[in-house]
Amino acid sequence: MRTWAAGAAGASVASSTAWAVPHRIGSGDDLVTISRAWPGSDKHGAVRVTVEGRDPHGRLRAGTVGPDGSVDLLPTGADPRLPALARLAPEAELVVHRAGRRAVLRHTGGYTKIVRPGRSEGVAEAARAGRRLALAAGLDAPDVVRHQPEDAAVTMTVLPGRPVSDLSAGADWQRIWATWATAWTRLQELDPARHAPGLAPHTSADEAEVVGRWAGRASAAGVLPDVWVRRAEHAQARLAAAGEAERLVPTHRDLHDKQLLWDGERLGVLDLDTACLADPVVDPANLAVHADLRRAQGEWSHAAARTVEVTAQLVARVAGVDGERWQAARLATVARLACVYAFRPTWRELVLDWASDRWVALGGGHATA
């Protein structure tokens, strides 16, 4: 169904961009308040932004929006590129839907991830490998309980505990991060050949490519201020100058506070299907930068965020990460998050302002401002 998002084209924020993803798209029962958005394209390669949000009935909806204001909104719980979704959704709650790529259903006893046909085997194997690593490090992780290749669906168990992101004001905050530091140091010391053979390497060059890809897609979509294209290039150069790590260690690769659960005794880790072998700076730097972002978003106090930053840096130091690698990795993370949040209307302006402040504070310099 194609409609139009009023005011989408030519929208202006405190940046030099062609447009900004609107807060709402559609109308009536199909009026959707956007919560998340990602780069995308249509079947002809034209720029589209993939969006996810809630309609007036509280249902999760997915679709795409273009710089011209055009909107393609999928029916609730359906996606032609995820053919099993329409059959499985009525018996569950749809909690994630990235149009054309993946959906997650919550039901009694677990979560089911649906991906494009032919891709579920990789998801299942990566999740199993990630769980083996987590258990060896003293962490918990979801277990794959069912893989349905014909539906491109993988069902995993529910972990006990509450999201760590919600616990910053609690009495366990220091204990949570002491537990994380012990477990993550142990994780980085594991022999991957023994605990998770076959993990793919993710080098500093690969990390630089990720930053460049995000900047390229955000720029092509017209949502990224030009200054961040230059800053992303600078971040890539800093990663290259820091060189490759002497050793690659088991790594989550997308670690942040919302990936962690605490049950009062043990930490659980989500989304380990991104696990790889990488520079030991990758996870701690990503976590530290996200901690300061939570402070800027008003979710954590300065003291709570600082606890996480200090702990993350300590883990990096124990792994032999020097000051230049730590600085380069954090700059790269700031640049990437600027690109990620440039698509998301709720946080876009705040995060771009925060990212500019952090860029200068971390020594990115004023030359790219």
N, C-alpha and C positions, 0 to 999 in steps of 0.2 A: 504494500500500500504506500503510495507516494503522496506526501503532503508538503507543506512549506512551513518553515520555522520563521516566524515574524522577527525581523531585525537581525537575522543571523549574518547576512552578507554585510560587510562593511562595518561590523561592530568594532567599537574602539575601547581599548583599555589603556592603562598607563604603559604603553609599549608601542613600537612601530611595527604592528602586524596588520595583515590584510583583514583579518576577522578573528572572532573568538567563538568557540563552541557555545551555543546558547544554554541558558539554565533549563529551559523547557522547550519541548518540541511537540508537535501534534496539536490536537484539540479535543474537547469533549471527553469521552471515555478513553480516548487515545492520547490525552495530554500526559506527557511523561516528563517528570522532573529528573534530570540527568545527575547521576551520582559518580559515574566513572566513564572515561572515554579513552580510546586508543587510536593510533594511526591505522588507516585501512585504505582500500581502493575497491572500485567495482570491477566487473568482469572484463572491462575494456582497459583497465589500468588507470582510470581517472581517480583523482584524489577524493576519498570519502573519510569520514571519521566514524569509527564504530563506537556506539554509545550504549549505556545500560542505565536504567532507572526505574522508578515506580510510577504507576498510573494512579488515578483517583481512587481505585479500589484496593490499592496496596500491592498490586501484582507486579512482579518483576518483568520488565519489558526490555527488548533489545532491538537494535536497528542501526542505521547509519544516517549521517547528515553530511551534506556537502557545503562547500564555501558559498554556493549560490542560494543556500537556505532550503534546498530540497531535502525531504525526509523520507526514508524507507523504513517503516516500522513493521517488525514481525508480529504475527499473532502470539498471544500468550502461550508459552510452552511449546513452541514449534520453530523449526529451523530447517529449511530444505537441505542444508549442508551437514546437518546432524540428524539424519533420518530417524534414529531411535528415540529422539527426545519426545516427539509427540505421543509415542506409545507409552513411555515410561513416566512422563511428567504427571499424569493424573493421579498416580499413586504416591506422590511425594511432593515436597516443597522445593520449588526452583529457587536456589540461593545465589547462583552465578550464571550469567549468560553473556558470553562474548560472541556476538553474532558471527556465524560461519566458522567458528574456531573451537569453542568448547562450552559446556554447560555443566553445572554441578547441582545434583538433587540431594536433598536431605530427607531421610526416611528412618523408620524404626531400625535401629541397629547399625546405621552407617551412612556414608555419603557415596554417591555414585557419580563419577566423572565421565562425561560423554565427550568424545573427540571426533574428529573426522574419520571416516572409514579408512582402515589400514594403519592407523596411528596408535591404537590402544596397546599393542604389544610393547612398544617402547615405553609408554607411560607406566605400564605394570612392572616391567623389569626395572626401570629407574626407581620406582617407589620401593620395590623390594630391596634393591641395593642400598638405597638411602636408609631404610629401616635397619639393615644389618650394621651400617656404620653407626647409627644413632645408639643402638643397643650396646655396641662395643664401647661407646664413649660414656655410657651410663645415662643416656637420654631415652625418652620414649618417642615413638613415631607410629603413625597409622600402619596397620597391617592390611595387605591386599587379601581380601576374603573371597573375591570372585572376579574373574575376568571373562567377559563375554565378547569375543572377537567379532561375532556376527553383528553385534550392536555397537561396536567400538566403545564399550563401556567397561569401566574398572570400578569395583566397589571396595571401599576401605572402611576400617573400623573408626569409631569415634574415640578420640582421646579424652581422658578425664582432665578436669581443671578449667581455669578461667584464662582468658587472654592476658598475657603479661602487660599489654598496653593499657589495661584498665586498672592496674594494681599499683600505680606509682605513689599513691597516698597511703598505702597500707604498711603494716608493721613488718612485712616480709621483704620489703624492697631490697635492702642490702643483702639479705640471704639469697634472694633470687639471683642476683648478679654474681655473688660469690660462687653459687652453684653453677651458673653458666660458665664462668671463667674456668673452673676446674674441668667441666665437661668438654668445653671447646678446646682447651689445651690438650686434653686427652685425645679428642677427635683428630686434631692436627698431627698428633704423633702416631696415629694408627698406620699400620702397613696396609695400603690399599690392595696389594696383591693377595693378601690373606683375607681381608674383611669385605672387600668389594672389588673384585677383579673386573677389569673392563671399563672402569670409569674413564671418561674422555678427558684429555688435558684442556685446560683453559688458560692460555698464556696472557702475559701483559699485552701482547699485540692483539689478542682476541678481545681483551677488556677495552682496549682503545677502539677497536672496531665497533663494539657495542655502543660506546659513547657517540661515535661518528654516525652510526646508523640511526640512533634516536634523534640526533640533531638534524640529520638529513631529512628524515620523515616529518619531523615537526616543522621544519622550514618549508618543505614542499607543501604541507597542508596549510601554510600561511598563519600558523598560530604562535610561532616562536619569534621573539624579537631578534633582529639581526645580530645584536651584541652577543647572544648566546651561541650563534654559529661560530663566531670568532673565539669565544671562550671554550667551546667544545674542542676546537682545533688546538688551542693552547693546552688544554687538559691532555689531549692525545700526545702532544709533544712532550709533556712532562712525564707521562707514563713511559714513553720511548726512552727518554733520557735516564730514567731510573733503571732501565734494563730489566732483563728477565730474572726471576727469582732463582736462587741456587737450587731450591727444591720446590716441588709442587705437592700440596697436601690436600687431604679430603676437605671439600668445601661445599657449603650450601649454594652459594652464588647469588641468592636473593634474600639474604638474612636481614630481617628487621624485627622489631618488637611484636608485630602482629602475626608473626610466624611462630611465636612461642606461647606455650600454655604452662600454667603452674597449678599443681594440685595440692600444694602445701608441703610437699616433700620432694617432688621430682618435676623436672622440666620435660615437656613434650615439644617436638618440632614438627611443623607442617611443611608440605610442599617440597619434599626432598627429591622429587623427580628432576630437579635442576642440579642435583649433586654432580660434582666433577672434581678434577685435580687442578688446583690453582695456587697462585701466590698466597702465602698465609696472611697477607694484608687484606685480602678481598672481603672476607666476612666481617672482621672487626671494624674496618673502615666504613663499610656500609651501615653497620649497626650504629656506630658513633655519629655519623651524619644524620641518620634518621632520628636519633635521640634529640639532637638540637632542633630538628624540624618539629618534633612533638612539642618542644618548648614554645617554638614560634606559633604553633597552632593553638596554643593555650591548653593542651591536653596534659602536659607535665610541668611541674615547677622547675625552676632553674637548677635547684639542688638535685632533683630526681634525674634530670637529664645529665647533669654533670657526673653523677654516679656511674651512669652507663658509659659515658665517654671515657672516663678514667679507666674503668674496668676493661673496655675494649682495647684501649691503647696498651694496657698492661699485657693482655693476651698477645697482642702483636709483638711487643718487645720480647716476651718469652720465646716467641717463634723466630726471633732474630731479625725482625723488620727494623730497618734503620729510619732515621728521621725523614729523609728525602722520599723514601717509598711511602711512608705514612702520609706525608703531605700530598704527594701526587695522587694517591688513591682517594683521599678525601676530596680533593679538587675534582677529580673525575666523577665521583659520586654526586657532588653538588651539581655539576653540569648535566649529568644524566637526569637527576630529579627535576631540574628546571625544565627539561624537555618533556618528561613524563607528565608533570603537572600543568604544562602549557595547554594540554588537551582538556583539563578538568575544570569546569566552570566554577565549582564551589570554592576551590582553593587557589585558583590560578594567580590572581593578583598578589595574594599574600605570599605564596611560595616564591614567585618570581622576585618579589622585594627581598624576602629572606635570603634567597640564593645569591642575589647581588651582594648583600651584606657579608654573607659567609665567604663568597669568592674573594673579596678584599681582605677579610680577616685571616684567611688561610694563605695569603700571599700570592693570589692569582694576579695581582697587579691592577693598575688603573689603565694600562695601555689598551686593554680590550674593552674598556667601559664606553 
